[in-house]
């Protein structure tokens, strides 16, 4: 049976965490303490992490770290635009045409697909210029295009 917590339980647990840490706990620090109720329950019951901390008379942090107002955009060696982000030394990147396909067709519809530009312009990323294809379809299309100078309408 799942435990039922009250707002008072949430507030006193946050206050205990603050005493133990000697400062206002972040969500990550609170999780590491393995206190109950959990962060999710506190947010659900009280209305949000900072709301719970205010109710417990604990300092809140509105922002931790720098925020980005943009993600750097770089062309790859073939001219395809990619968004690149580095966090804690790990670099992640994704092609703009793949992001466009996800927004147009949905994540599941493109998860195992390759995204093809109908017009062979790698930076021409518009909904009308992309299609999602299997790897086999994409390869076949490029062979056709090369052999017969095919352009999709």
DRENVODO-832581 format. One record per residue (C-alpha): x, z, y; residue number from 0. Coordinates in pm, 1 decimal, padded with zeros to 6 digits. Layout:
REC, X, Z, Y, NUM .
...
end
This chain:
REC, 00000.0, 00000.0, 00000.0, 0 .
REC, 00132.5, -00099.4, 00342.9, 1 .
REC, 00200.9, 00182.2, 00587.3, 2 .
REC, -00016.3, 00199.6, 00898.0, 3 .
REC, 00170.4, 00273.7, 01219.0, 4 .
REC, 00044.9, 00385.5, 01556.8, 5 .
REC, 00178.4, 00315.8, 01903.1, 6 .
REC, 00313.1, 00673.1, 01906.9, 7 .
REC, 00508.5, 00599.0, 01585.2, 8 .
REC, 00662.9, 00294.9, 01752.1, 9 .
REC, 00755.0, 00483.3, 02068.6, 10 .
REC, 00909.0, 00780.2, 01888.6, 11 .
REC, 01107.1, 00551.4, 01655.9, 12 .
REC, 01247.1, 00361.9, 01954.8, 13 .
REC, 01336.1, 00688.1, 02127.0, 14 .
REC, 01514.0, 00808.1, 01810.4, 15 .
REC, 01706.2, 00479.5, 01791.3, 16 .
REC, 01810.7, 00516.1, 02156.0, 17 .
REC, 01931.3, 00873.0, 02091.5, 18 .
REC, 02125.3, 00766.4, 01783.3, 19 .
REC, 02289.8, 00470.4, 01960.2, 20 .
REC, 02336.3, 00646.0, 02292.7, 21 .
REC, 02177.9, 00350.2, 02469.4, 22 .
REC, 01874.9, 00125.6, 02474.4, 23 .
REC, 01863.0, -00060.3, 02140.4, 24 .
REC, 01849.1, -00435.5, 02110.5, 25 .
REC, 01627.9, -00574.0, 01836.0, 26 .
REC, 01935.5, -00649.7, 01624.6, 27 .
REC, 02070.3, -00295.7, 01665.6, 28 .
REC, 01731.4, -00146.3, 01581.1, 29 .
REC, 01712.9, -00360.5, 01264.9, 30 .
REC, 02058.8, -00239.8, 01157.8, 31 .
REC, 01937.5, 00120.9, 01179.6, 32 .
REC, 01667.9, 00033.3, 00923.7, 33 .
REC, 01409.3, 00248.6, 01103.2, 34 .
REC, 01034.8, 00225.1, 01052.8, 35 .
REC, 00823.8, 00077.4, 01190.0, 36 .
REC, 01017.5, -00250.9, 01193.2, 37 .
REC, 01070.1, -00467.3, 01502.3, 38 .
REC, 00782.6, -00697.2, 01404.6, 39 .
REC, 00538.4, -00408.5, 01370.8, 40 .
REC, 00652.3, -00258.6, 01701.7, 41 .
REC, 00601.4, -00589.5, 01881.3, 42 .
REC, 00260.6, -00641.8, 01718.6, 43 .
REC, 00137.1, -00287.9, 01784.2, 44 .
REC, 00270.0, -00232.2, 02135.5, 45 .
REC, 00257.5, -00589.9, 02261.7, 46 .
REC, 00624.8, -00685.1, 02274.9, 47 .
REC, 00972.3, -00537.3, 02244.8, 48 .
REC, 01023.3, -00471.0, 02615.6, 49 .
REC, 00668.3, -00336.2, 02648.9, 50 .
REC, 00745.2, -00087.0, 02371.5, 51 .
REC, 01073.7, 00012.9, 02536.7, 52 .
REC, 00897.6, 00065.1, 02869.9, 53 .
REC, 00633.4, 00280.7, 02697.0, 54 .
REC, 00918.7, 00483.8, 02544.6, 55 .
REC, 01087.8, 00514.1, 02887.8, 56 .
REC, 01389.8, 00320.5, 02761.1, 57 .
REC, 01585.5, 00066.2, 02966.3, 58 .
REC, 01487.6, -00296.5, 02904.2, 59 .
REC, 01711.0, -00602.3, 02905.1, 60 .
REC, 01536.8, -00908.7, 03038.2, 61 .
REC, 01819.5, -01144.6, 02945.4, 62 .
REC, 02119.9, -01107.6, 02719.8, 63 .
REC, 02390.0, -01364.1, 02778.3, 64 .
REC, 02383.1, -01690.9, 02965.0, 65 .
REC, 02092.9, -01931.1, 02943.5, 66 .
REC, 02142.5, -02306.6, 02935.4, 67 .
REC, 01949.2, -02527.7, 03170.0, 68 .
REC, 02043.3, -02829.6, 02960.8, 69 .
REC, 02211.3, -02927.0, 02635.9, 70 .
REC, 02505.8, -03165.8, 02670.2, 71 .
REC, 02427.5, -03523.4, 02571.3, 72 .
REC, 02704.3, -03740.5, 02429.0, 73 .
REC, 02710.7, -04091.1, 02286.7, 74 .
REC, 02869.3, -04121.0, 01942.3, 75 .
REC, 03113.3, -04401.3, 01852.6, 76 .
REC, 02820.0, -04640.2, 01789.2, 77 .
REC, 02643.2, -04562.9, 02116.6, 78 .
REC, 02371.7, -04334.7, 01973.8, 79 .
REC, 02292.2, -04042.0, 02201.6, 80 .
REC, 02344.2, -03697.3, 02048.7, 81 .
REC, 02268.4, -03349.0, 02175.6, 82 .
REC, 02554.0, -03110.9, 02104.3, 83 .
REC, 02544.7, -02731.4, 02124.0, 84 .
REC, 02813.9, -02475.6, 02042.6, 85 .
REC, 02721.1, -02115.4, 01963.2, 86 .
REC, 02975.6, -01855.0, 01851.9, 87 .
REC, 03225.9, -02128.5, 01770.4, 88 .
REC, 02983.3, -02326.8, 01553.3, 89 .
REC, 02894.0, -02673.6, 01677.4, 90 .
REC, 02558.7, -02830.9, 01596.7, 91 .
REC, 02443.3, -03175.4, 01695.3, 92 .
REC, 02139.5, -03394.3, 01646.1, 93 .
REC, 02064.2, -03751.6, 01743.6, 94 .
REC, 01810.7, -03801.9, 02019.3, 95 .
REC, 01624.2, -04066.1, 01817.0, 96 .
REC, 01579.1, -03814.8, 01531.9, 97 .
REC, 01439.9, -03554.6, 01774.7, 98 .
REC, 01207.4, -03820.0, 01912.8, 99 .
REC, 01090.7, -03906.0, 01559.8, 100 .
REC, 01021.4, -03539.2, 01483.5, 101 .
REC, 00814.4, -03508.9, 01801.2, 102 .
REC, 00621.4, -03829.8, 01726.1, 103 .
REC, 00570.1, -03809.2, 01348.0, 104 .
REC, 00628.0, -03441.4, 01262.9, 105 .
REC, 00917.0, -03264.8, 01091.9, 106 .
REC, 00796.8, -03316.1, 00733.6, 107 .
REC, 00734.0, -03687.9, 00788.0, 108 .
REC, 01097.9, -03751.4, 00882.3, 109 .
REC, 01280.1, -03476.8, 00689.2, 110 .
REC, 01416.5, -03710.3, 00421.3, 111 .
REC, 01408.4, -04030.3, 00627.6, 112 .
REC, 01648.0, -04230.3, 00838.6, 113 .
REC, 01537.2, -04326.1, 01187.0, 114 .
REC, 01574.6, -04692.4, 01280.7, 115 .
REC, 01563.8, -04855.0, 01623.5, 116 .
REC, 01344.2, -05167.5, 01611.4, 117 .
REC, 01535.8, -05316.5, 01903.0, 118 .
REC, 01905.0, -05282.0, 01814.0, 119 .
REC, 01991.8, -05084.2, 02126.4, 120 .
REC, 02122.4, -04741.5, 02019.6, 121 .
REC, 02031.2, -04563.0, 02342.7, 122 .
REC, 01679.8, -04716.8, 02369.8, 123 .
REC, 01493.7, -04406.7, 02248.8, 124 .
REC, 01121.1, -04463.2, 02299.8, 125 .
REC, 00831.5, -04394.8, 02060.8, 126 .
REC, 00758.3, -04767.3, 02027.4, 127 .
REC, 01118.6, -04844.9, 01934.3, 128 .
REC, 01167.2, -04614.5, 01634.4, 129 .
REC, 01046.0, -04610.0, 01274.9, 130 .
REC, 01116.7, -04368.8, 00990.4, 131 .
REC, 01249.0, -04532.2, 00673.2, 132 .
REC, 01385.3, -04418.7, 00339.7, 133 .
REC, 01757.3, -04474.9, 00293.8, 134 .
REC, 01682.0, -04769.0, 00063.2, 135 .
REC, 01437.5, -04926.6, 00311.5, 136 .
REC, 01685.0, -04881.1, 00595.4, 137 .
REC, 01967.5, -05042.7, 00401.1, 138 .
REC, 01744.5, -05333.6, 00293.1, 139 .
REC, 01629.6, -05386.4, 00650.3, 140 .
REC, 01986.4, -05401.2, 00780.1, 141 .
REC, 02080.8, -05649.7, 00507.9, 142 .
REC, 01779.8, -05865.4, 00604.8, 143 .
REC, 01864.8, -05837.5, 00971.8, 144 .
REC, 02223.1, -05940.3, 00907.8, 145 .
REC, 02134.4, -06229.7, 00675.6, 146 .
REC, 01834.4, -06364.9, 00866.7, 147 .
REC, 01877.5, -06232.0, 01220.0, 148 .
REC, 01550.2, -06034.9, 01190.5, 149 .
REC, 01420.1, -05830.8, 01483.9, 150 .
REC, 01116.5, -05607.1, 01433.6, 151 .
REC, 00819.9, -05634.8, 01668.1, 152 .
end
